[in-house]
Amino acid sequence: MGEHRLGQEVEEGSVYHVQVDAKGARGEGIGKVGPVVVFVKNAKTRIGNAYDVRITKVYRTFAYAELSQPRHMFIGNGSALI
């Protein structure tokens, strides 16, 4: 599992930066990683915005993903550590 860039094969558990180009009938965001269509499930995504997503299931021509958790850590007083 790790960071990947466009042009590489899509892998389950990997994180990709995806721009949402459309919305599906069930409210999922739809974008692409190279030639693979990615459906971002349970996401309150907006068309035109880009998100870091974690791939949850890969098929031959499409994949399902969810929004990746922010990479910020917090300390006791609420300050963000990056």
MODELLER restraints for C-alpha pairs under 7 A, 6 or more apart:
rsr = mdl.restraints
at = mdl.atoms
rsr.add(forms.Gaussian(group=physical.xy_distance, feature=features.Distance(at['CA:1:A'], at['CA:13:A']), mean=5.65, stdev=0.5))
rsr.add(forms.Gaussian(group=physical.xy_distance, feature=features.Distance(at['CA:1:A'], at['CA:14:A']), mean=5.06, stdev=0.5))
rsr.add(forms.Gaussian(group=physical.xy_distance, feature=features.Distance(at['CA:2:A'], at['CA:14:A']), mean=5.34, stdev=0.5))
rsr.add(forms.Gaussian(group=physical.xy_distance, feature=features.Distance(at['CA:2:A'], at['CA:15:A']), mean=6.43, stdev=0.5))
rsr.add(forms.Gaussian(group=physical.xy_distance, feature=features.Distance(at['CA:3:A'], at['CA:14:A']), mean=6.27, stdev=0.5))
rsr.add(forms.Gaussian(group=physical.xy_distance, feature=features.Distance(at['CA:3:A'], at['CA:15:A']), mean=5.40, stdev=0.5))
rsr.add(forms.Gaussian(group=physical.xy_distance, feature=features.Distance(at['CA:3:A'], at['CA:16:A']), mean=6.66, stdev=0.5))
rsr.add(forms.Gaussian(group=physical.xy_distance, feature=features.Distance(at['CA:4:A'], at['CA:14:A']), mean=6.97, stdev=0.5))
rsr.add(forms.Gaussian(group=physical.xy_distance, feature=features.Distance(at['CA:4:A'], at['CA:15:A']), mean=6.53, stdev=0.5))
rsr.add(forms.Gaussian(group=physical.xy_distance, feature=features.Distance(at['CA:4:A'], at['CA:16:A']), mean=5.98, stdev=0.5))
rsr.add(forms.Gaussian(group=physical.xy_distance, feature=features.Distance(at['CA:5:A'], at['CA:16:A']), mean=6.72, stdev=0.5))
rsr.add(forms.Gaussian(group=physical.xy_distance, feature=features.Distance(at['CA:6:A'], at['CA:33:A']), mean=5.82, stdev=0.5))
rsr.add(forms.Gaussian(group=physical.xy_distance, feature=features.Distance(at['CA:6:A'], at['CA:34:A']), mean=5.58, stdev=0.5))
rsr.add(forms.Gaussian(group=physical.xy_distance, feature=features.Distance(at['CA:7:A'], at['CA:34:A']), mean=5.35, stdev=0.5))
rsr.add(forms.Gaussian(group=physical.xy_distance, feature=features.Distance(at['CA:11:A'], at['CA:55:A']), mean=6.80, stdev=0.5))
rsr.add(forms.Gaussian(group=physical.xy_distance, feature=features.Distance(at['CA:11:A'], at['CA:58:A']), mean=6.89, stdev=0.5))
rsr.add(forms.Gaussian(group=physical.xy_distance, feature=features.Distance(at['CA:12:A'], at['CA:55:A']), mean=4.93, stdev=0.5))
rsr.add(forms.Gaussian(group=physical.xy_distance, feature=features.Distance(at['CA:12:A'], at['CA:56:A']), mean=5.39, stdev=0.5))
rsr.add(forms.Gaussian(group=physical.xy_distance, feature=features.Distance(at['CA:12:A'], at['CA:57:A']), mean=5.76, stdev=0.5))
rsr.add(forms.Gaussian(group=physical.xy_distance, feature=features.Distance(at['CA:12:A'], at['CA:58:A']), mean=6.24, stdev=0.5))
rsr.add(forms.Gaussian(group=physical.xy_distance, feature=features.Distance(at['CA:13:A'], at['CA:54:A']), mean=5.81, stdev=0.5))
rsr.add(forms.Gaussian(group=physical.xy_distance, feature=features.Distance(at['CA:13:A'], at['CA:55:A']), mean=5.21, stdev=0.5))
rsr.add(forms.Gaussian(group=physical.xy_distance, feature=features.Distance(at['CA:13:A'], at['CA:56:A']), mean=5.99, stdev=0.5))
rsr.add(forms.Gaussian(group=physical.xy_distance, feature=features.Distance(at['CA:14:A'], at['CA:54:A']), mean=5.51, stdev=0.5))
rsr.add(forms.Gaussian(group=physical.xy_distance, feature=features.Distance(at['CA:14:A'], at['CA:55:A']), mean=5.70, stdev=0.5))
rsr.add(forms.Gaussian(group=physical.xy_distance, feature=features.Distance(at['CA:15:A'], at['CA:52:A']), mean=6.38, stdev=0.5))
rsr.add(forms.Gaussian(group=physical.xy_distance, feature=features.Distance(at['CA:15:A'], at['CA:53:A']), mean=5.39, stdev=0.5))
rsr.add(forms.Gaussian(group=physical.xy_distance, feature=features.Distance(at['CA:15:A'], at['CA:54:A']), mean=4.39, stdev=0.5))
rsr.add(forms.Gaussian(group=physical.xy_distance, feature=features.Distance(at['CA:15:A'], at['CA:55:A']), mean=6.46, stdev=0.5))
rsr.add(forms.Gaussian(group=physical.xy_distance, feature=features.Distance(at['CA:16:A'], at['CA:52:A']), mean=5.53, stdev=0.5))
rsr.add(forms.Gaussian(group=physical.xy_distance, feature=features.Distance(at['CA:16:A'], at['CA:53:A']), mean=5.47, stdev=0.5))
rsr.add(forms.Gaussian(group=physical.xy_distance, feature=features.Distance(at['CA:16:A'], at['CA:54:A']), mean=6.56, stdev=0.5))
rsr.add(forms.Gaussian(group=physical.xy_distance, feature=features.Distance(at['CA:17:A'], at['CA:50:A']), mean=6.56, stdev=0.5))
rsr.add(forms.Gaussian(group=physical.xy_distance, feature=features.Distance(at['CA:17:A'], at['CA:51:A']), mean=5.50, stdev=0.5))
rsr.add(forms.Gaussian(group=physical.xy_distance, feature=features.Distance(at['CA:17:A'], at['CA:52:A']), mean=4.44, stdev=0.5))
rsr.add(forms.Gaussian(group=physical.xy_distance, feature=features.Distance(at['CA:17:A'], at['CA:53:A']), mean=6.32, stdev=0.5))
rsr.add(forms.Gaussian(group=physical.xy_distance, feature=features.Distance(at['CA:18:A'], at['CA:31:A']), mean=6.04, stdev=0.5))
rsr.add(forms.Gaussian(group=physical.xy_distance, feature=features.Distance(at['CA:18:A'], at['CA:32:A']), mean=6.46, stdev=0.5))
rsr.add(forms.Gaussian(group=physical.xy_distance, feature=features.Distance(at['CA:18:A'], at['CA:33:A']), mean=6.65, stdev=0.5))
rsr.add(forms.Gaussian(group=physical.xy_distance, feature=features.Distance(at['CA:18:A'], at['CA:50:A']), mean=5.28, stdev=0.5))
rsr.add(forms.Gaussian(group=physical.xy_distance, feature=features.Distance(at['CA:18:A'], at['CA:51:A']), mean=5.40, stdev=0.5))
rsr.add(forms.Gaussian(group=physical.xy_distance, feature=features.Distance(at['CA:18:A'], at['CA:52:A']), mean=6.31, stdev=0.5))
rsr.add(forms.Gaussian(group=physical.xy_distance, feature=features.Distance(at['CA:18:A'], at['CA:53:A']), mean=6.88, stdev=0.5))
rsr.add(forms.Gaussian(group=physical.xy_distance, feature=features.Distance(at['CA:19:A'], at['CA:31:A']), mean=5.62, stdev=0.5))
rsr.add(forms.Gaussian(group=physical.xy_distance, feature=features.Distance(at['CA:19:A'], at['CA:48:A']), mean=6.29, stdev=0.5))
rsr.add(forms.Gaussian(group=physical.xy_distance, feature=features.Distance(at['CA:19:A'], at['CA:49:A']), mean=5.66, stdev=0.5))
rsr.add(forms.Gaussian(group=physical.xy_distance, feature=features.Distance(at['CA:19:A'], at['CA:50:A']), mean=3.90, stdev=0.5))
rsr.add(forms.Gaussian(group=physical.xy_distance, feature=features.Distance(at['CA:19:A'], at['CA:51:A']), mean=6.35, stdev=0.5))
rsr.add(forms.Gaussian(group=physical.xy_distance, feature=features.Distance(at['CA:20:A'], at['CA:29:A']), mean=5.69, stdev=0.5))
rsr.add(forms.Gaussian(group=physical.xy_distance, feature=features.Distance(at['CA:20:A'], at['CA:30:A']), mean=5.32, stdev=0.5))
rsr.add(forms.Gaussian(group=physical.xy_distance, feature=features.Distance(at['CA:20:A'], at['CA:31:A']), mean=4.62, stdev=0.5))
rsr.add(forms.Gaussian(group=physical.xy_distance, feature=features.Distance(at['CA:20:A'], at['CA:46:A']), mean=6.78, stdev=0.5))
rsr.add(forms.Gaussian(group=physical.xy_distance, feature=features.Distance(at['CA:20:A'], at['CA:47:A']), mean=5.05, stdev=0.5))
rsr.add(forms.Gaussian(group=physical.xy_distance, feature=features.Distance(at['CA:20:A'], at['CA:48:A']), mean=5.50, stdev=0.5))
rsr.add(forms.Gaussian(group=physical.xy_distance, feature=features.Distance(at['CA:20:A'], at['CA:49:A']), mean=5.84, stdev=0.5))
rsr.add(forms.Gaussian(group=physical.xy_distance, feature=features.Distance(at['CA:20:A'], at['CA:50:A']), mean=6.04, stdev=0.5))
rsr.add(forms.Gaussian(group=physical.xy_distance, feature=features.Distance(at['CA:21:A'], at['CA:30:A']), mean=5.86, stdev=0.5))
rsr.add(forms.Gaussian(group=physical.xy_distance, feature=features.Distance(at['CA:21:A'], at['CA:31:A']), mean=5.30, stdev=0.5))
rsr.add(forms.Gaussian(group=physical.xy_distance, feature=features.Distance(at['CA:21:A'], at['CA:47:A']), mean=5.38, stdev=0.5))
rsr.add(forms.Gaussian(group=physical.xy_distance, feature=features.Distance(at['CA:21:A'], at['CA:48:A']), mean=5.88, stdev=0.5))
rsr.add(forms.Gaussian(group=physical.xy_distance, feature=features.Distance(at['CA:22:A'], at['CA:29:A']), mean=6.13, stdev=0.5))
rsr.add(forms.Gaussian(group=physical.xy_distance, feature=features.Distance(at['CA:22:A'], at['CA:30:A']), mean=5.09, stdev=0.5))
rsr.add(forms.Gaussian(group=physical.xy_distance, feature=features.Distance(at['CA:22:A'], at['CA:31:A']), mean=6.93, stdev=0.5))
rsr.add(forms.Gaussian(group=physical.xy_distance, feature=features.Distance(at['CA:22:A'], at['CA:47:A']), mean=5.72, stdev=0.5))
rsr.add(forms.Gaussian(group=physical.xy_distance, feature=features.Distance(at['CA:23:A'], at['CA:29:A']), mean=4.80, stdev=0.5))
rsr.add(forms.Gaussian(group=physical.xy_distance, feature=features.Distance(at['CA:23:A'], at['CA:30:A']), mean=5.67, stdev=0.5))
rsr.add(forms.Gaussian(group=physical.xy_distance, feature=features.Distance(at['CA:24:A'], at['CA:30:A']), mean=6.62, stdev=0.5))
rsr.add(forms.Gaussian(group=physical.xy_distance, feature=features.Distance(at['CA:28:A'], at['CA:39:A']), mean=6.17, stdev=0.5))
rsr.add(forms.Gaussian(group=physical.xy_distance, feature=features.Distance(at['CA:28:A'], at['CA:40:A']), mean=5.38, stdev=0.5))
rsr.add(forms.Gaussian(group=physical.xy_distance, feature=features.Distance(at['CA:28:A'], at['CA:41:A']), mean=5.01, stdev=0.5))
rsr.add(forms.Gaussian(group=physical.xy_distance, feature=features.Distance(at['CA:28:A'], at['CA:42:A']), mean=6.26, stdev=0.5))
rsr.add(forms.Gaussian(group=physical.xy_distance, feature=features.Distance(at['CA:28:A'], at['CA:43:A']), mean=6.18, stdev=0.5))
rsr.add(forms.Gaussian(group=physical.xy_distance, feature=features.Distance(at['CA:29:A'], at['CA:39:A']), mean=5.77, stdev=0.5))
rsr.add(forms.Gaussian(group=physical.xy_distance, feature=features.Distance(at['CA:29:A'], at['CA:40:A']), mean=4.89, stdev=0.5))
rsr.add(forms.Gaussian(group=physical.xy_distance, feature=features.Distance(at['CA:29:A'], at['CA:41:A']), mean=6.93, stdev=0.5))
rsr.add(forms.Gaussian(group=physical.xy_distance, feature=features.Distance(at['CA:29:A'], at['CA:43:A']), mean=6.79, stdev=0.5))
rsr.add(forms.Gaussian(group=physical.xy_distance, feature=features.Distance(at['CA:29:A'], at['CA:45:A']), mean=5.85, stdev=0.5))
rsr.add(forms.Gaussian(group=physical.xy_distance, feature=features.Distance(at['CA:30:A'], at['CA:38:A']), mean=5.73, stdev=0.5))
rsr.add(forms.Gaussian(group=physical.xy_distance, feature=features.Distance(at['CA:30:A'], at['CA:39:A']), mean=4.78, stdev=0.5))
rsr.add(forms.Gaussian(group=physical.xy_distance, feature=features.Distance(at['CA:30:A'], at['CA:40:A']), mean=6.22, stdev=0.5))
rsr.add(forms.Gaussian(group=physical.xy_distance, feature=features.Distance(at['CA:31:A'], at['CA:37:A']), mean=5.86, stdev=0.5))
rsr.add(forms.Gaussian(group=physical.xy_distance, feature=features.Distance(at['CA:31:A'], at['CA:38:A']), mean=5.21, stdev=0.5))
rsr.add(forms.Gaussian(group=physical.xy_distance, feature=features.Distance(at['CA:31:A'], at['CA:39:A']), mean=6.69, stdev=0.5))
rsr.add(forms.Gaussian(group=physical.xy_distance, feature=features.Distance(at['CA:32:A'], at['CA:38:A']), mean=5.30, stdev=0.5))
rsr.add(forms.Gaussian(group=physical.xy_distance, feature=features.Distance(at['CA:36:A'], at['CA:61:A']), mean=5.37, stdev=0.5))
rsr.add(forms.Gaussian(group=physical.xy_distance, feature=features.Distance(at['CA:36:A'], at['CA:62:A']), mean=5.06, stdev=0.5))
rsr.add(forms.Gaussian(group=physical.xy_distance, feature=features.Distance(at['CA:36:A'], at['CA:63:A']), mean=6.98, stdev=0.5))
rsr.add(forms.Gaussian(group=physical.xy_distance, feature=features.Distance(at['CA:37:A'], at['CA:61:A']), mean=6.65, stdev=0.5))
rsr.add(forms.Gaussian(group=physical.xy_distance, feature=features.Distance(at['CA:37:A'], at['CA:62:A']), mean=4.58, stdev=0.5))
rsr.add(forms.Gaussian(group=physical.xy_distance, feature=features.Distance(at['CA:37:A'], at['CA:63:A']), mean=6.30, stdev=0.5))
rsr.add(forms.Gaussian(group=physical.xy_distance, feature=features.Distance(at['CA:38:A'], at['CA:62:A']), mean=5.73, stdev=0.5))
rsr.add(forms.Gaussian(group=physical.xy_distance, feature=features.Distance(at['CA:38:A'], at['CA:63:A']), mean=4.85, stdev=0.5))
rsr.add(forms.Gaussian(group=physical.xy_distance, feature=features.Distance(at['CA:38:A'], at['CA:64:A']), mean=5.65, stdev=0.5))
rsr.add(forms.Gaussian(group=physical.xy_distance, feature=features.Distance(at['CA:38:A'], at['CA:65:A']), mean=6.66, stdev=0.5))
rsr.add(forms.Gaussian(group=physical.xy_distance, feature=features.Distance(at['CA:39:A'], at['CA:63:A']), mean=6.28, stdev=0.5))
rsr.add(forms.Gaussian(group=physical.xy_distance, feature=features.Distance(at['CA:39:A'], at['CA:64:A']), mean=4.85, stdev=0.5))
rsr.add(forms.Gaussian(group=physical.xy_distance, feature=features.Distance(at['CA:39:A'], at['CA:65:A']), mean=6.01, stdev=0.5))
rsr.add(forms.Gaussian(group=physical.xy_distance, feature=features.Distance(at['CA:40:A'], at['CA:64:A']), mean=6.00, stdev=0.5))
rsr.add(forms.Gaussian(group=physical.xy_distance, feature=features.Distance(at['CA:40:A'], at['CA:65:A']), mean=4.69, stdev=0.5))
rsr.add(forms.Gaussian(group=physical.xy_distance, feature=features.Distance(at['CA:40:A'], at['CA:66:A']), mean=5.18, stdev=0.5))
rsr.add(forms.Gaussian(group=physical.xy_distance, feature=features.Distance(at['CA:41:A'], at['CA:64:A']), mean=6.81, stdev=0.5))
rsr.add(forms.Gaussian(group=physical.xy_distance, feature=features.Distance(at['CA:41:A'], at['CA:65:A']), mean=6.04, stdev=0.5))
rsr.add(forms.Gaussian(group=physical.xy_distance, feature=features.Distance(at['CA:41:A'], at['CA:66:A']), mean=5.39, stdev=0.5))
rsr.add(forms.Gaussian(group=physical.xy_distance, feature=features.Distance(at['CA:42:A'], at['CA:66:A']), mean=6.88, stdev=0.5))
rsr.add(forms.Gaussian(group=physical.xy_distance, feature=features.Distance(at['CA:43:A'], at['CA:66:A']), mean=6.86, stdev=0.5))
rsr.add(forms.Gaussian(group=physical.xy_distance, feature=features.Distance(at['CA:43:A'], at['CA:67:A']), mean=6.57, stdev=0.5))
rsr.add(forms.Gaussian(group=physical.xy_distance, feature=features.Distance(at['CA:52:A'], at['CA:67:A']), mean=6.22, stdev=0.5))
rsr.add(forms.Gaussian(group=physical.xy_distance, feature=features.Distance(at['CA:52:A'], at['CA:68:A']), mean=5.50, stdev=0.5))
rsr.add(forms.Gaussian(group=physical.xy_distance, feature=features.Distance(at['CA:53:A'], at['CA:65:A']), mean=6.00, stdev=0.5))
rsr.add(forms.Gaussian(group=physical.xy_distance, feature=features.Distance(at['CA:53:A'], at['CA:66:A']), mean=5.46, stdev=0.5))
rsr.add(forms.Gaussian(group=physical.xy_distance, feature=features.Distance(at['CA:53:A'], at['CA:67:A']), mean=4.41, stdev=0.5))
rsr.add(forms.Gaussian(group=physical.xy_distance, feature=features.Distance(at['CA:53:A'], at['CA:68:A']), mean=4.59, stdev=0.5))
rsr.add(forms.Gaussian(group=physical.xy_distance, feature=features.Distance(at['CA:54:A'], at['CA:65:A']), mean=5.37, stdev=0.5))
rsr.add(forms.Gaussian(group=physical.xy_distance, feature=features.Distance(at['CA:54:A'], at['CA:66:A']), mean=5.51, stdev=0.5))
rsr.add(forms.Gaussian(group=physical.xy_distance, feature=features.Distance(at['CA:54:A'], at['CA:67:A']), mean=6.18, stdev=0.5))
rsr.add(forms.Gaussian(group=physical.xy_distance, feature=features.Distance(at['CA:54:A'], at['CA:68:A']), mean=5.20, stdev=0.5))
rsr.add(forms.Gaussian(group=physical.xy_distance, feature=features.Distance(at['CA:55:A'], at['CA:63:A']), mean=6.93, stdev=0.5))
rsr.add(forms.Gaussian(group=physical.xy_distance, feature=features.Distance(at['CA:55:A'], at['CA:64:A']), mean=5.95, stdev=0.5))
rsr.add(forms.Gaussian(group=physical.xy_distance, feature=features.Distance(at['CA:55:A'], at['CA:65:A']), mean=4.19, stdev=0.5))
rsr.add(forms.Gaussian(group=physical.xy_distance, feature=features.Distance(at['CA:55:A'], at['CA:66:A']), mean=6.65, stdev=0.5))
rsr.add(forms.Gaussian(group=physical.xy_distance, feature=features.Distance(at['CA:56:A'], at['CA:64:A']), mean=5.61, stdev=0.5))
rsr.add(forms.Gaussian(group=physical.xy_distance, feature=features.Distance(at['CA:56:A'], at['CA:65:A']), mean=5.01, stdev=0.5))
rsr.add(forms.Gaussian(group=physical.xy_distance, feature=features.Distance(at['CA:56:A'], at['CA:66:A']), mean=6.98, stdev=0.5))
rsr.add(forms.Gaussian(group=physical.xy_distance, feature=features.Distance(at['CA:57:A'], at['CA:63:A']), mean=5.60, stdev=0.5))
rsr.add(forms.Gaussian(group=physical.xy_distance, feature=features.Distance(at['CA:57:A'], at['CA:64:A']), mean=5.16, stdev=0.5))
rsr.add(forms.Gaussian(group=physical.xy_distance, feature=features.Distance(at['CA:57:A'], at['CA:65:A']), mean=6.97, stdev=0.5))
rsr.add(forms.Gaussian(group=physical.xy_distance, feature=features.Distance(at['CA:58:A'], at['CA:64:A']), mean=6.52, stdev=0.5))
rsr.add(forms.Gaussian(group=physical.xy_distance, feature=features.Distance(at['CA:72:A'], at['CA:80:A']), mean=6.20, stdev=0.5))
rsr.add(forms.Gaussian(group=physical.xy_distance, feature=features.Distance(at['CA:72:A'], at['CA:81:A']), mean=5.84, stdev=0.5))
rsr.add(forms.Gaussian(group=physical.xy_distance, feature=features.Distance(at['CA:72:A'], at['CA:82:A']), mean=5.12, stdev=0.5))
rsr.add(forms.Gaussian(group=physical.xy_distance, feature=features.Distance(at['CA:73:A'], at['CA:80:A']), mean=5.85, stdev=0.5))
rsr.add(forms.Gaussian(group=physical.xy_distance, feature=features.Distance(at['CA:73:A'], at['CA:81:A']), mean=5.10, stdev=0.5))
rsr.add(forms.Gaussian(group=physical.xy_distance, feature=features.Distance(at['CA:73:A'], at['CA:82:A']), mean=6.39, stdev=0.5))
rsr.add(forms.Gaussian(group=physical.xy_distance, feature=features.Distance(at['CA:74:A'], at['CA:80:A']), mean=4.70, stdev=0.5))
rsr.add(forms.Gaussian(group=physical.xy_distance, feature=features.Distance(at['CA:74:A'], at['CA:81:A']), mean=5.75, stdev=0.5))
